[in-house]
Each structure stands twice: as structure tokens, then as C-alpha cells.
Amino acid sequence: MPPNNGPKYASDTAHARHTASTRARIVEAAAELMVRDGYVGTSIQAIARHSRVAIQTVYNTVGSKRDVLDAVLDRAASGPQAPRPVPEFMSERGDAVTTAAQFVGVLADWFADAHPRVAPVLRLIHQAAGVDDGVAELEQERASRRLANYHLAARQLAAKPGARELPEDAVAATIWSLGHPQVYTQLVDVEGWSVPAYRDWLDAALRAALVE
């Protein structure tokens, strides 16, 4: 059946683009305000005003304040790839290399690129979790989601020549722990490592654990 290119299709497409643009503007405004003023100090009203939309538009387009914070973290993780999900484009990058060592390099590159964006948002979530039960649940959900994503990476890695024969759970847990944003924060923000030095250390650590 040929695609429907009639007026309704064009109208639906324009509406979807407008909604996506509005959502992106809201999330961008929320990220700026929350990093500057904290989660508690940022109201839905302030987000609406900063993004130049009605308060109800924030709820209709993104959701509750917790949902907005979740979207802020997604935006930070995706970076220039937004709004594509991280597992989607990381799977493509993994498919583009042929060996386990190259795959580990892809992971190291990804962490070094994403953590400078992600770490401040995760600190924000951790601080807010102490005073908001909903954010505390979000913090746990996102940690479990990251671990689940690394199961996908573990399966990709296992199919590459040179990968150690290890249980999938062990590989996912290794990637989760070595690539954890708190490790990045400690080494780079606290200890003063450069991002390239962090990337090279992570690449070597992942190779030692996961590559023959």
C-alpha cells in the first residue's frame, strides 16, 4: 500500500514535530534550572515560564516533575544523538566494529563522552532522592536500567573474536561498575584526572577484565 501523503498525514506529521520540539524545549529549560537551582528549588511553574509554555503543557508533553527529571537524564545521556535511545545507537556502534578489543574501545569512548553530561544530573538526582521518595525510586530504577542495558552490550561483546568466555551477568556487572558515573566523578572531578586519561584507564581496565 502506498504511503498516505494526504492532508491528515501532513497534519499529523506537523503536530508530531511540534510536540517533539516543545518537549525538547521544556527538557532543556528544566535541565538548566535544575542544575542551577536544584530539584527542590525548581518548580513546574518555573520550567513552564523558562520554556515559554503553559504549565499544563509541561504536564501534557512531559509529565510530572519526576518525569521531567527522568527526561533531563535521558537528554544528558543521549547528547547529540537525542532523542534516540542510548541502547539503539550504541548497538549500532558496536555492530560497526569486529573484535572484542575494538568493542571495549567503543564503550570507553562512550563513557568518556557521556559522563561529563550525565554526572551532574546524577548528582542532582542523588541529592533530591534524600528528600523525595519518588526521586529515590527513580534513582534505583535508572541504576537497574543501566545494568539491563549492559546485558545487551555483554551479548554483543560475546559475539566478537577475542572476548573472554564469561557469564553474561558478570560481563554486564563489570561494565556497570567500571563505567559507573561515580567512578568518573571521583577520578576526574575529585582527583583531577583529565578526561582522556580517564578514557584510557577505563579502556585498559575493561580490556583486562573482558578481553583475552
Secondary structure, 3 states (H helix, E strand, C coil): CCCCCCHHHHHHHHHHHHHHHHHHHHHHHHHHHHHHHCCCCCCHHHHHHHHCCCHHHHHHHCCCHHHHHHHHHHHHHHHHHCCCCHHHHHHHHHHCCCCHHHHHHHHHHHHHHHHHHHHHHHHHHHHHHCCCHHHHHHHHHHHHHHHHHHHHHHHHHHCCCCECCCCHHHHHHHHHHHCCHHHHHHHHHHCCCCHHHHHHHHHHHHHHHHEC
